[in-house]
C-alpha cells in the first residue's frame, strides 16, 4: 500500500496537480483556470492542543477571467477510514479562510473557492459520510437546515482511472499504481509513474521547478520566502483551526 508521504511528495509537482484537475475534478470552472499559474501554498495549522502540523497539500491557481480571485485546491490523503472526515474537511476550510483574512489576501467580502478532495488509498470501500450534514443527528425526523459541506472522494471503485483520455495523465498513472493489488503488475505500473513524472518534470531548463514556480520567478520568490523564514517558491501563511 502506498503511504500518505508518497502522495504528498508526488503532489508537490505542478504537472501532476494540473493533470489531477483536468482528469479528476469534474467541475466546469476547471476549464477557466490558467494552470500555468499553479502555486504550492505552505500552511501552518494550530490544533486544539496548540501543536502545529503541515497540511497535506494546498495549491492555488488563477482564473483566466480578470478580477476573479485565485481558486484553492485542498487535497487530503488517507490510507485509513476516518469517520469524521467531513468535519475535518470543513474545519480545514474555515482555517484556510481565516488564514487568508489574517494575511489580507481576501479583498472585500467575497471568499475564494476552496475545492476539497480526499484521495483514499486504503483497502475496501470508503464508508464515512461525505457531507457534514451526514454526521449530524437531528432531534427529530425531517429536521431542516442541517449544515452542508461536501468533499470530493477519489478512491478505487469511485473513479475510473483507465478511461482512454487518461492514458497519458500523470495523476491517473499515480492512482493506478497506488490502487494496484496485483504484484505482477506493480513493476509496469511503477515504470508508468516514473515515465509520467519525467514528462511533467523534464528538468529545470523547461521553466518548471519542483515547488511549482517558474524559474523566472525563483529569485523573487527566494527573496520573499527568506523574509518569511520559509523555503523558496511557497507562500507561507498561518491558519487557525483543528485539522
C-alpha positions in Angstrom: 0.0 0.0 0.0 1.3 3.5 -0.9 1.6 5.7 2.2 0.5 9.3 2.6 4.0 10.7 2.4 4.4 9.3 -1.2 1.3 11.1 -2.3 2.4 14.3 -0.6 5.7 14.1 -2.5 4.1 13.5 -5.8 1.5 16.2 -5.3 4.3 18.7 -4.9 4.7 18.6 -8.7 2.7 21.2 -10.6 2.3 18.9 -13.6 0.7 16.2 -11.6 -1.7 18.6 -9.9 -2.6 20.1 -13.3 -3.3 16.6 -14.6 -5.3 15.9 -11.5 -7.5 18.9 -12.0 -8.0 18.0 -15.7 -8.8 14.4 -15.1 -10.4 14.1 -11.6 -12.2 17.4 -10.8 -15.4 17.2 -12.9 -16.3 20.9 -12.4 -17.0 23.3 -15.3 -14.8 26.0 -13.7 -11.7 24.0 -14.2 -11.7 24.9 -17.9 -11.5 28.5 -16.9 -8.3 28.1 -14.9 -4.8 29.1 -16.0 -3.0 26.0 -14.9 0.4 27.6 -15.7 -0.1 29.8 -12.6 -0.5 26.9 -10.1 1.3 27.8 -6.9 2.1 25.5 -4.0 0.9 27.0 -0.7 2.6 26.3 2.6 0.3 26.4 5.5 0.7 26.0 9.3 -2.3 24.9 11.3 -2.7 25.1 15.0 -4.6 22.2 16.6 -6.7 22.4 19.8 -3.6 21.1 21.6 -1.6 24.0 20.2 0.5 21.6 18.2 1.4 22.5 14.7 1.3 20.2 11.7 1.7 20.7 8.0 -1.4 20.4 5.8 -1.4 17.6 3.2 -1.3 19.7 0.0 -2.8 23.1 -0.8 -2.4 24.7 -4.2 -3.8 27.9 -5.6 -4.4 28.9 -9.3 -5.5 31.9 -11.1 -8.6 32.2 -13.3 -8.3 33.3 -16.9 -11.0 35.9 -16.2 -9.5 39.1 -14.9 -10.7 40.2 -11.5 -11.6 36.7 -10.2 -9.9 35.5 -7.0 -7.5 32.6 -7.1 -9.0 29.1 -6.7 -7.6 26.9 -3.9 -7.3 23.1 -4.2 -7.0 21.3 -0.9 -6.1 17.7 -1.1 -6.0 15.3 1.8 -4.5 11.8 1.6 -5.9 8.9 3.6 -4.9 5.3 3.8 -7.4 4.5 6.6 -11.1 5.5 7.0 -11.8 8.5 9.2 -15.5 8.6 10.4 -15.2 12.4 11.0 -13.6 13.2 7.7 -16.4 15.6 6.7 -15.9 17.6 9.9 -12.2 17.6 9.4 -12.5 18.9 5.9 -14.9 21.8 6.9 -12.6 22.7 9.8 -9.7 22.9 7.4 -11.7 25.1 5.0 -12.6 27.5 7.8 -9.0 27.6 9.0 -7.8 28.4 5.4 -10.3 31.3 5.1 -9.2 32.7 8.5 -5.6 32.5 7.4 -6.4 34.3 4.1 -8.2 37.0 6.0 -5.3 37.4 8.5 -2.8 37.7 5.7 -5.1 40.2 3.9 -5.3 38.0 0.8 -9.0 38.4 0.6 -10.3 41.7 -0.9 -13.8 42.7 0.0 -16.4 40.3 1.3 -16.2 37.6 -1.5 -14.4 34.4 -0.4 -12.4 32.4 -3.0 -13.4 28.9 -3.8 -11.6 26.2 -1.8 -12.2 22.8 -3.5 -11.5 19.9 -1.1 -10.6 16.5 -2.3 -9.7 13.4 -0.4 -7.6 10.6 -2.1 -8.2 7.3 -0.4 -5.6 4.6 -0.9 -6.8 2.0 1.7 -8.4 -1.4 1.2 -12.1 -1.7 0.9 -14.7 0.9 0.1 -14.8 4.3 1.8 -17.7 4.3 4.3 -17.7 7.6 6.2 -20.2 10.4 5.4 -19.1 12.8 2.6 -21.3 15.6 3.8 -21.2 17.4 7.1 -24.9 17.0 7.5 -24.5 13.2 7.4 -22.7 13.4 10.7 -25.4 15.4 12.5 -28.1 13.6 14.5 -31.2 15.8 14.5 -33.5 15.8 17.5 -36.4 14.8 15.3 -37.1 13.3 11.8 -37.3 15.7 9.0 -35.2 18.4 10.6 -34.3 21.2 8.1 -31.3 23.4 7.8 -28.7 20.8 8.6 -25.1 22.0 7.9 -23.8 21.1 4.5 -20.4 20.8 3.1 -19.3 18.1 0.7 -15.8 17.0 -0.2 -14.8 15.1 -3.4 -13.8 11.5 -2.9 -11.2 10.0 -5.2 -11.0 6.3 -4.4 -10.7 2.9 -6.2 -14.2 1.9 -7.3 -15.3 5.6 -7.3 -13.5 6.8 -10.3 -12.3 5.1 -13.5 -8.5 5.6 -13.9 -8.5 3.6 -17.1 -10.5 6.0 -19.3 -8.9 6.5 -22.7 -8.5 10.2 -22.1 -6.3 9.4 -19.0 -3.8 7.3 -20.9 -1.0 9.9 -20.5 -2.4 11.6 -17.4 0.3 11.6 -14.7 -2.2 11.7 -11.8 -4.1 8.7 -13.3 -0.8 6.8 -13.5 -0.1 7.5 -9.9 -3.5 6.3 -8.8 -3.3 3.2 -10.9 0.0 2.3 -9.1 -1.3 3.2 -5.6 -4.6 1.2 -6.0 -2.9 -1.9 -7.6 -3.1 -5.1 -5.5 -1.5 -7.4 -8.2 2.2 -7.9 -7.5 2.8 -9.0 -11.1 1.6 -5.5 -12.4 3.5 -3.5 -9.8 6.7 -3.0 -11.8 5.0 -2.0 -15.0 2.7 0.5 -13.2 5.7 1.9 -11.3 7.5 2.4 -14.6 4.4 4.2 -15.9 4.6 6.6 -12.9 8.3 7.3 -13.5 7.6 8.0 -17.2 4.8 10.3 -16.2 7.0 12.2 -13.7 9.7 12.7 -16.4 7.0 14.1 -18.7 5.6 16.6 -16.3 9.0 17.5 -14.7 11.5 17.2 -17.6 14.1 19.4 -15.8 14.8 22.9 -14.6 15.5 24.0 -18.2 11.8 23.7 -19.0 10.9 26.5 -16.7 9.3 24.4 -14.1 10.8 23.8 -10.6 9.7 21.2 -8.1 7.9 23.7 -5.9 5.6 24.7 -8.7 7.0 28.0 -9.7 8.6 29.1 -12.9 12.4 29.7 -12.9 11.8 33.2 -14.0 10.3 33.9 -10.6 12.6 31.8 -8.5 14.9 34.7 -7.5 12.0 36.9 -6.5 10.4 34.0 -4.6 13.6 33.2 -2.8 13.8 36.8 -1.5 10.2 36.8 -0.4 10.4 33.4 1.3 13.6 34.3 3.0 11.8 37.2 4.7 9.2 34.7 5.9 11.8 32.2 7.0 10.4 29.6 4.6 11.6 27.6 1.6 11.7 29.2 -1.9 8.6 29.0 -4.1 6.0 28.6 -1.5 3.6 31.1 0.1 3.6 30.7 3.8 0.7 31.9 5.9 -0.8 30.9 9.2 -4.3 29.4 9.5 -6.4 28.7 12.5 -8.4 25.5 13.0 -8.0 21.9 14.3 -7.2 20.0 11.1 
